[in-house]
Amino acid sequence: MSRGVLITGAASGLGLGLAKAFAAAGDRVFLSDVSPVVAGAAAELGSGSLVTDLARTGAAAELAARAADHLGGVDILINNAVIRRMAGVEDLPDADWDCALEVNLSAPFRLIKACLPGMKAKGWGRIINMGSVYSLIALAGRADYVTTKHAITGLTRTVALELAETRITCNAICPGLMATDSALARIRALAEARGISTAEAEGAFLATRQPGGKFIPMETVTALAVFLCGEASAGINGAAIPVDNGWSFA
């Protein structure tokens, strides 16, 4: 049976990959992003979309309502939107900190809160919060990102316990490095700075991070998300699942 799936941060990268995976599984998807590009991505999938900034007051409630109206209810919520700043505690402006809290943590909270009544009315639902390897470990110079990704794990577990007696689950997926546009841009910058090839820069970039020195295939993450939204995953609730080739415990 086709389900209604709301995915945030879906204009490109993992969010778009998730949208394609759920559409391929026969689900109806609704995409949101701060970038206007999301409209074109949604059109290619025959899906609905909304360009919105989740840092804006009221944006989450508006998005939940629009998605529910378009889909006939949100059965699956995937909180994927994220912002990050490469700055430590002393260098991070308060405004950037506040924005990260709003987009990375408060928006997922508000979307969960808005979508739960509909899920409960149907007697079924799935919530996936996209975490990160930095939900499980820390790194200097990323105060906002590491803090909010740790916090999303706490939110996931709390929601899971509150829903334990229902047929609604809430889990977090915590990927390592994937070949996203942002990661590839950092590799190109490293190659230029060191005067080395892109392949050499990729090797150097991954060697200090991900065991095995390879990117995590996006399909691994999207397939896990689809599985977690199926009936076979009913006993998986409150999990923060690392998909990082062992990085989080190396």
Order of alpha helices (4+ residues) and beta strands (2+ residues): beta-alpha-beta-alpha-beta-alpha-beta-alpha-alpha-beta-alpha-beta-alpha-alpha-alpha-beta
